[in-house]
Amino acid sequence: MTLAGDYAYAGRRWVVNRVLEIIGSKATKEIHNHHNFAWRENHFGHDLWVVRKGATPAFPGQYGFVGGSMGDDAVILKGVSSEVSAQALYSTVHGAGRVMSRTAAKGKFVRDEQGKKQRQQGLVRHDEMHKWLCDKGVFLIGGDLDEAPQAYRRLDSVLEAHAGTIEVIHRLRPIGVAMAGRDIADPYKD
């Protein structure tokens, strides 16, 4: 498991370094959002395998990055020392979290009486998604309804639920988002 975690870090580091190389820049500080990892840690005097599925570590003084939807702020935070932090094994959220599934947001294909595939309307419409982003001043390239802001919780309410375990250091407001478009087929999708 340690090897898998090291491998994930190495992959992420390679991607970051490659992007910095492409844009001709250098990192001044690295802050990770290393979620869905499992590490061997000592808590309450016991060595434990801690699996943070949907969570990221937030040890006292440790910086982290937590994103909202493509239409909301993200934050840089750090863990704080408290009893509730210790009880949570020094963990916090890695993102705002969904309020609806990708299929619920986007809709799905169903067969009609003739056996032809027809898209069934989802809970979010394209005009609603684009209005949200326009109102927030966010320029979108690509993207689709499964990633619409309406499909996610508001990050501030999620962070409020973690009060006493983290301190928000900085807010990052998105001005542009680039994602694969709805017409792009992902050959690696499960």
C-alpha positions, 0 to 999 in steps of 0.5 A: 500500500505504501508503494501504491501511495508513493506511485500516486505521488510520483505520478502527480508530481510528474504531471505538475512538473510537466504543466509547469514546464509547458507554461514556463514556470516553477513551483513556489509551494506545493499543496496537495489534495491527496485524497483516496489514499491509504497510509500507515499512521499512529493514532491513539497509540496504535499503528493503523491503516487509515483509508481516506476515501473521499477525504484528505489528511489535515494534520495540525499545520498541514496545508491542503487544497479543497475544491468546490464545483467548477462554478465555486471557489476552492480553498487552501486550508490547514489542519488545526490541533483539536480533540475533534481533529484527533477523533477524525484521524486528522482528516477533512473533505477533499471536495464539496461533494455531490448532491446528485449523481452524474446520471441524475444531473445529465440524464441517461439514454433509454430505449423507446418503443422502437428500440432506439436510444433516446436521451432522457432529460436530467435534472440540470439543463445546459442553459441553467449551467451556463447562466450559473457560470456566467453569473459567477464570471467563470469561462467554461471550455468543454464540460458537461452537465454531469459536472454542473455546479448544481450537481454539487454541494456548496463548499462553504456549507461543507467547510462549516461542518468541519469547523474546529478541524481546519483553518481556511488560509486562502480562497481561490476564485475560478475565472476559467475552467477547461474540461473534456467536452460532452462529445469526447469519449473517454476510453479509460472510463469504467 
